[in-house]
Amino acid sequence: MRELLADWESRGLLYRIKKEVNAEYELGAVVRTLKGEQPFLFDNVKGYSVPMAAGLGGSRKLMADSIGIDETELIPKIIDSIINPIPTNRVPTGPVHENVVTGPFDLDDFFPIPTFHTEDCAPYFVSGVLVVNDLEGKKRYTSIRRMKFIGENRTNIVITSPELRRQYAYFEERGEPMEVAIMLGVVPAIVLASQVSTHLHHADKFDIAGALLGQPLDVVRCKTVDIDVLAEAEFVMEGKILPHERDQEGSFGELGGYYGGNGPQPIVEMSAITYRNNPISQTIFPSSSEERLPMCLIREVTLFSTVRQVVENVKAVHITLAAAARLHAVIQIEKKSEGDAKQAAMAAFASDKDLKHVVVVDDDVDIFNPEDVEWAIATRCQADLDVFIVPGAKGSPLESSHNLRGVSAKMGIDATYPLSEKEQFKRTSVPIQKINLNDYL
């Protein structure tokens, strides 16, 4: 991560904040000014000697840049990395073990733990990449889990993933703790790979991240738990999720832009913390682009693959950031026959229960431009013919109106023009497509 930050700083892409900021509200407020779309490095967090990075993976352009590709190559690169992962390289030691602390300690002594929203019940770890082994010990799964700081060496942890929940239940039924490690200070590719569905792919996510970066990742064995972690992570917290112990979470500003939480969550007791010399901590502002974009990209991979099975002429798909990185999709097709658009929308709903509204457009519409999509809906859609609604379907618990009834309506919008009327829907154009305004000033 530090090499990436240095590269971005040399190219004028990093916002380096030297003024003192408070981890309670102020640091997050600064990150929020740019919606989490640009990288920050806070050199002076009040009460701490450790700097903190944020905003590393919040734009498609910079996400691609961190991997070494163009943003147009993101989805094909992710698909290829899932299909052709690169195994990790186990090394005896690494930078993350330059400092090892075991025994009694207080997590708050090592790095800032920010508070982001007015009604958040406590400081939270938001960017920690959780690492667990599968039950057979053959694969390592990673995911982003928010963790409320309880005090000393304890946090709670939200385990909403079905696979993780089942695995924890396996240990809890036996009265055994579940070993975990939490990495802080990693490059965006690690976060991106962590969002790949365990349920769908059952792939080792370290190996997927290696393929994204084009090289095997060095890993080291933790000091107190039997788990591999990245040798170049800035911090690693080692610990165990305790059986039959819960902490009441309280409120937390969720991904969907509302307060959630208020439920009992399992407790993690840390047994060690390891870190590099002169470490850099890391956070993600909740509900910012940095939190949402990796979710969008991985869901786009699934959406594209599913829709292509029934509408082979799909050109591109887009999960929008604004709709909690999961509720709205736009699909671009090269329409070959009437019915293609509605078929694509139905396939989209089948691919992801969280999707709520899907718009299908022609290939002359820029699906990443909200104004262009709105123009297509306004000029190519007649609601009585081109809109269909499926009531009472499954939805996302991150969507407040879904929680009123526990089900959601699905709406598909066909914003493509009739093939027989193509001439009436020809877009205006100019003979010179690319103009450099500076040539005229």
BELTAGI-V574041 format. One record per residue. N is the residue number from 1. RES is the residue in three letters. PHI is phi as a letter, one per 30 degrees, with the letter a starting at -180 (NA if undefined). PSI is psi in whole degrees, -180 to 180 (none if undefined). Layout:
{{N & RES & PHI & PSI} {N & RES & PHI & PSI}}
This chain:
{{1 & MET & NA & -40} {2 & ARG & d & -33} {3 & GLU & d & -40} {4 & LEU & d & -44} {5 & LEU & d & -42} {6 & ALA & d & -41} {7 & ASP & d & -47} {8 & TRP & d & -36} {9 & GLU & d & -40} {10 & SER & d & -23} {11 & ARG & c & 9} {12 & GLY & i & 24} {13 & LEU & c & -9} {14 & LEU & c & 133} {15 & TYR & c & 108} {16 & ARG & c & 118} {17 & ILE & c & 112} {18 & LYS & c & -22} {19 & LYS & d & 144} {20 & GLU & d & 134} {21 & VAL & b & 153} {22 & ASN & c & 134} {23 & ALA & d & -19} {24 & GLU & d & 105} {25 & TYR & i & -47} {26 & GLU & d & -46} {27 & LEU & e & -47} {28 & GLY & d & -37} {29 & ALA & d & -37} {30 & VAL & d & -45} {31 & VAL & d & -37} {32 & ARG & d & -22} {33 & THR & e & -29} {34 & LEU & c & 21} {35 & LYS & i & 18} {36 & GLY & i & 15} {37 & GLU & c & -10} {38 & GLN & b & 147} {39 & PRO & d & 139} {40 & PHE & b & 149} {41 & LEU & b & 115} {42 & PHE & c & 110} {43 & ASP & d & -24} {44 & ASN & b & 84} {45 & VAL & c & 125} {46 & LYS & e & 125} {47 & GLY & i & 1} {48 & TYR & b & 150} {49 & SER & c & -8} {50 & VAL & c & 126} {51 & PRO & d & 165} {52 & MET & b & 132} {53 & ALA & c & 152} {54 & ALA & a & 159} {55 & GLY & i & 24} {56 & LEU & d & -29} {57 & GLY & b & 44} {58 & GLY & c & -2} {59 & SER & b & 148} {60 & ARG & d & -39} {61 & LYS & d & -47} {62 & LEU & d & -31} {63 & MET & e & -47} {64 & ALA & d & -41} {65 & ASP & d & -39} {66 & SER & d & -22} {67 & ILE & c & -19} {68 & GLY & j & 29} {69 & ILE & b & 172} {70 & ASP & d & 152} {71 & GLU & d & -25} {72 & THR & d & -16} {73 & GLU & c & 0} {74 & LEU & e & -54} {75 & ILE & d & -47} {76 & PRO & e & -36} {77 & LYS & d & -42} {78 & ILE & d & -45} {79 & ILE & e & -47} {80 & ASP & d & -36} {81 & SER & d & -32} {82 & ILE & d & -40} {83 & ILE & d & -37} {84 & ASN & b & 68} {85 & PRO & d & 158} {86 & ILE & c & 117} {87 & PRO & d & 151} {88 & THR & d & 168} {89 & ASN & c & 112} {90 & ARG & d & 126} {91 & VAL & c & 154} {92 & PRO & d & -31} {93 & THR & a & 169} {94 & GLY & a & 178} {95 & PRO & e & -33} {96 & VAL & d & -14} {97 & HIS & c & 18} {98 & GLU & d & -26} {99 & ASN & b & 129} {100 & VAL & b & 125} {101 & VAL & b & 124} {102 & THR & b & 175} {103 & GLY & i & -165} {104 & PRO & d & 130} {105 & PHE & a & 165} {106 & ASP & c & 120} {107 & LEU & e & -34} {108 & ASP & d & -12} {109 & ASP & d & -16} {110 & PHE & c & -36} {111 & PHE & a & 161} {112 & PRO & d & 143} {113 & ILE & b & 101} {114 & PRO & d & 156} {115 & THR & c & 134} {116 & PHE & c & -45} {117 & HIS & c & 157} {118 & THR & e & -42} {119 & GLU & c & 11} {120 & ASP & d & 137} {121 & CYS & d & -15} {122 & ALA & a & 171} {123 & PRO & d & 151} {124 & TYR & b & 143} {125 & PHE & d & 124} {126 & VAL & c & -27} {127 & SER & c & 3} {128 & GLY & d & 129} {129 & VAL & c & 108} {130 & LEU & d & 134} {131 & VAL & c & 128} {132 & VAL & b & 155} {133 & ASN & c & 151} {134 & ASP & d & 170} {135 & LEU & d & -24} {136 & GLU & c & -6} {137 & GLY & i & 19} {138 & LYS & c & -25} {139 & LYS & b & 153} {140 & ARG & c & 130} {141 & TYR & c & 141} {142 & THR & b & 151} {143 & SER & a & 161} {144 & ILE & c & 125} {145 & ARG & b & 128} {146 & ARG & d & 144} {147 & MET & b & 121} {148 & LYS & d & 130} {149 & PHE & d & 118} {150 & ILE & d & -40} {151 & GLY & k & 152} {152 & GLU & h & -121} {153 & ASN & c & 26} {154 & ARG & b & 143} {155 & THR & b & 166} {156 & ASN & c & 175} {157 & ILE & b & 136} {158 & VAL & c & 116} {159 & ILE & c & 73} {160 & THR & d & -20} {161 & SER & d & 129} {162 & PRO & e & -41} {163 & GLU & d & -45} {164 & LEU & d & -39} {165 & ARG & d & -44} {166 & ARG & d & -39} {167 & GLN & d & -42} {168 & TYR & d & -40} {169 & ALA & d & -36} {170 & TYR & e & -47} {171 & PHE & d & -41} {172 & GLU & d & -38} {173 & GLU & d & -27} {174 & ARG & c & 2} {175 & GLY & i & 24} {176 & GLU & c & 147} {177 & PRO & d & 157} {178 & MET & c & 123} {179 & GLU & d & 139} {180 & VAL & b & 162} {181 & ALA & b & 146} {182 & ILE & b & 120} {183 & MET & c & 138} {184 & LEU & b & 141} {185 & GLY & i & 66} {186 & VAL & b & 163} {187 & VAL & d & 160} {188 & PRO & e & -30} {189 & ALA & d & -32} {190 & ILE & d & -42} {191 & VAL & d & -43} {192 & LEU & d & -47} {193 & ALA & d & -30} {194 & SER & d & -18} {195 & GLN & d & -6} {196 & VAL & d & 134} {197 & SER & d & 119} {198 & THR & d & -41} {199 & HIS & d & -41} {200 & LEU & d & -39} {201 & HIS & c & -26} {202 & HIS & h & 42} {203 & ALA & c & 151} {204 & ASP & d & 117} {205 & LYS & d & -22} {206 & PHE & d & -39} {207 & ASP & d & -36} {208 & ILE & d & -43} {209 & ALA & d & -39} {210 & GLY & d & -41} {211 & ALA & d & -38} {212 & LEU & e & -39} {213 & LEU & d & -8} {214 & GLY & i & 21} {215 & GLN & a & 154} {216 & PRO & d & 140} {217 & LEU & d & 137} {218 & ASP & d & 131} {219 & VAL & b & 153} {220 & VAL & b & 154} {221 & ARG & d & 137} {222 & CYS & d & 165} {223 & LYS & d & -31} {224 & THR & b & -6} {225 & VAL & b & 158} {226 & ASP & c & 65} {227 & ILE & b & 141} {228 & ASP & d & 143} {229 & VAL & b & 166} {230 & LEU & d & 130} {231 & ALA & d & -26} {232 & GLU & c & 11} {233 & ALA & d & 151} {234 & GLU & d & -44} {235 & PHE & b & 149} {236 & VAL & b & 129} {237 & MET & c & 126} {238 & GLU & c & 141} {239 & GLY & a & -166} {240 & LYS & b & 138} {241 & ILE & d & 121} {242 & LEU & d & 144} {243 & PRO & d & 143} {244 & HIS & i & 25} {245 & GLU & b & 137} {246 & ARG & b & 155} {247 & ASP & b & 132} {248 & GLN & d & 118} {249 & GLU & d & -45} {250 & GLY & i & -172} {251 & SER & d & 152} {252 & PHE & a & 138} {253 & GLY & d & 108} {254 & GLU & d & 172} {255 & LEU & e & -37} {256 & GLY & d & -2} {257 & GLY & j & 9} {258 & TYR & b & 166} {259 & TYR & d & 136} {260 & GLY & b & -149} {261 & GLY & i & -138} {262 & ASN & i & 29} {263 & GLY & b & 162} {264 & PRO & d & 135} {265 & GLN & b & 149} {266 & PRO & d & 159} {267 & ILE & c & 136} {268 & VAL & c & 129} {269 & GLU & c & 117} {270 & MET & d & 135} {271 & SER & c & -16} {272 & ALA & a & 157} {273 & ILE & b & 130} {274 & THR & b & 151} {275 & TYR & a & 161} {276 & ARG & d & 162} {277 & ASN & d & 140} {278 & ASN & h & 58} {279 & PRO & d & 160} {280 & ILE & b & 122} {281 & SER & d & 179} {282 & GLN & a & 145} {283 & THR & b & 169} {284 & ILE & b & 131} {285 & PHE & d & 123} {286 & PRO & e & 138} {287 & SER & i & 8} {288 & SER & d & 175} {289 & SER & d & -34} {290 & GLU & d & -36} {291 & GLU & d & -38} {292 & ARG & d & -36} {293 & LEU & e & -48} {294 & PRO & e & -37} {295 & MET & d & -44} {296 & CYS & e & -48} {297 & LEU & d & -45} {298 & ILE & d & -38} {299 & ARG & d & -32} {300 & GLU & d & -36} {301 & VAL & d & -49} {302 & THR & d & -43} {303 & LEU & d & -48} {304 & PHE & d & -45} {305 & SER & d & -40} {306 & THR & d & -48} {307 & VAL & d & -38} {308 & ARG & d & -22} {309 & GLN & d & -26} {310 & VAL & c & -19} {311 & VAL & b & 91} {312 & GLU & d & -17} {313 & ASN & c & 23} {314 & VAL & d & 134} {315 & LYS & c & -42} {316 & ALA & a & 160} {317 & VAL & b & 157} {318 & HIS & b & 123} {319 & ILE & c & 125} {320 & THR & d & 145} {321 & LEU & d & -41} {322 & ALA & d & -33} {323 & ALA & c & 54} {324 & ALA & h & 26} {325 & ALA & h & 26} {326 & ARG & a & -14} {327 & LEU & c & -27} {328 & HIS & b & 139} {329 & ALA & b & 148} {330 & VAL & b & 132} {331 & ILE & b & 129} {332 & GLN & c & 127} {333 & ILE & b & 155} {334 & GLU & c & 98} {335 & LYS & d & 127} {336 & LYS & c & -30} {337 & SER & a & 155} {338 & GLU & d & 139} {339 & GLY & j & -17} {340 & ASP & e & -43} {341 & ALA & d & -47} {342 & LYS & d & -36} {343 & GLN & d & -40} {344 & ALA & d & -41} {345 & ALA & d & -42} {346 & MET & d & -38} {347 & ALA & d & -37} {348 & ALA & d & -46} {349 & PHE & d & -34} {350 & ALA & d & -25} {351 & SER & d & -24} {352 & ASP & a & 114} {353 & LYS & d & -23} {354 & ASP & d & -22} {355 & LEU & d & 136} {356 & LYS & c & -44} {357 & HIS & b & 131} {358 & VAL & b & 130} {359 & VAL & c & 132} {360 & VAL & c & 129} {361 & VAL & b & 166} {362 & ASP & d & 171} {363 & ASP & d & 3} {364 & ASP & c & 9} {365 & VAL & c & 133} {366 & ASP & d & 107} {367 & ILE & d & -13} {368 & PHE & c & 2} {369 & ASN & c & 105} {370 & PRO & e & -34} {371 & GLU & d & -38} {372 & ASP & d & -40} {373 & VAL & d & -42} {374 & GLU & d & -39} {375 & TRP & d & -42} {376 & ALA & d & -43} {377 & ILE & d & -42} {378 & ALA & d & -34} {379 & THR & c & -9} {380 & ARG & b & 4} {381 & CYS & b & 131} {382 & GLN & c & 118} {383 & ALA & e & -35} {384 & ASP & d & -21} {385 & LEU & c & -32} {386 & ASP & c & 2} {387 & VAL & c & 132} {388 & PHE & b & 149} {389 & ILE & b & 133} {390 & VAL & c & 110} {391 & PRO & d & 158} {392 & GLY & i & 35} {393 & ALA & c & 172} {394 & LYS & d & 151} {395 & GLY & b & -161} {396 & SER & c & 132} {397 & PRO & d & -11} {398 & LEU & d & -2} {399 & GLU & c & 115} {400 & SER & d & -39} {401 & SER & d & -26} {402 & HIS & d & -39} {403 & ASN & d & -14} {404 & LEU & d & -37} {405 & ARG & b & -16} {406 & GLY & i & 4} {407 & VAL & b & 162} {408 & SER & b & 148} {409 & ALA & d & 145} {410 & LYS & c & 135} {411 & MET & b & 124} {412 & GLY & c & 136} {413 & ILE & b & 118} {414 & ASP & c & 102} {415 & ALA & c & 37} {416 & THR & c & 155} {417 & TYR & d & 155} {418 & PRO & d & 133} {419 & LEU & e & -32} {420 & SER & d & -13} {421 & GLU & c & 31} {422 & LYS & e & -40} {423 & GLU & d & -31} {424 & GLN & d & -13} {425 & PHE & c & 23} {426 & LYS & d & 126} {427 & ARG & d & 150} {428 & THR & d & 152} {429 & SER & b & 166} {430 & VAL & b & 150} {431 & PRO & d & -32} {432 & ILE & c & 114} {433 & GLN & d & -31} {434 & LYS & b & 121} {435 & ILE & b & 131} {436 & ASN & c & 107} {437 & LEU & e & -30} {438 & ASN & d & -25} {439 & ASP & d & -16} {440 & TYR & c & 0} {441 & LEU & c & none}}
